[in-house]
């Protein structure tokens, strides 16, 4: 697996992902009264967090993009 998520991108993905994961449970926003929005936020947050942790984004791979300085592995 070729790493294609660089450090700044990784940090942003982790922070935004975690915020999206916890938002439906701690904010109390009216938006989350509809369970569909809660699930959308959780799924998007989970995808961002996982791609930040493993430093690989399948969409970047399909588009032949990379924000990583090292192109090994």
C-alpha positions as CSV (number, residue, x, y, z in Angstrom):
1,X,0.0,0.0,0.0
2,X,1.5,3.3,-1.1
3,X,1.1,6.1,1.5
4,X,-0.6,9.1,-0.1
5,X,-1.7,11.3,2.9
6,X,0.9,13.7,4.2
7,X,1.3,15.1,7.7
8,X,-0.8,18.3,7.5
9,X,-3.5,16.4,5.6
10,X,-3.3,13.6,8.2
11,X,-3.6,16.0,11.2
12,X,-6.6,17.8,9.6
13,X,-8.3,14.5,8.8
14,X,-7.9,13.3,12.4
15,X,-9.1,16.5,14.0
16,X,-12.1,16.9,11.7
17,X,-12.9,13.2,11.8
18,X,-13.0,13.1,15.6
19,X,-15.1,16.3,15.8
20,X,-17.6,14.8,13.3
21,X,-17.7,11.5,15.3
22,X,-18.5,13.2,18.6
23,X,-20.7,16.1,17.4
24,X,-24.0,14.1,17.3
25,X,-23.6,13.0,20.9
26,X,-22.4,16.1,22.6
27,X,-23.7,19.2,20.8
28,X,-27.5,18.8,21.2
29,X,-28.0,20.6,17.9
30,X,-31.5,20.3,16.3
31,X,-29.9,19.0,13.2
32,X,-29.2,15.7,15.0
33,X,-32.8,15.2,15.9
34,X,-33.0,13.4,12.6
35,X,-31.0,10.2,12.9
36,X,-30.0,10.3,9.3
37,X,-27.8,13.3,9.9
38,X,-26.3,11.7,13.0
39,X,-25.3,8.6,10.9
40,X,-23.9,10.8,8.1
41,X,-21.7,12.7,10.5
42,X,-20.5,9.5,12.2
43,X,-19.7,7.7,8.9
44,X,-17.9,10.7,7.4
45,X,-16.0,11.2,10.6
46,X,-15.0,7.5,10.8
47,X,-13.8,7.5,7.2
48,X,-11.7,10.7,7.8
49,X,-10.3,9.3,11.0
50,X,-9.4,5.9,9.5
51,X,-7.7,7.4,6.4
52,X,-5.8,9.8,8.7
53,X,-4.6,6.9,10.8
54,X,-3.5,4.6,8.0
55,X,-2.2,7.4,5.8
56,X,-3.9,6.0,2.7
57,X,-6.9,7.5,0.9
58,X,-8.5,5.4,-1.8
59,X,-9.9,8.4,-3.6
60,X,-6.5,10.0,-3.7
61,X,-5.2,6.7,-5.2
62,X,-7.9,6.6,-7.9
63,X,-7.1,10.2,-8.8
64,X,-3.4,9.6,-8.6
65,X,-3.0,12.3,-6.0
66,X,-0.6,12.4,-3.0
67,X,0.0,14.9,-0.2
68,X,2.8,12.8,1.2
69,X,6.4,13.8,0.7
70,X,7.6,10.2,0.8
71,X,6.4,7.9,-1.9
72,X,7.7,4.6,-0.4
73,X,6.0,1.4,0.6
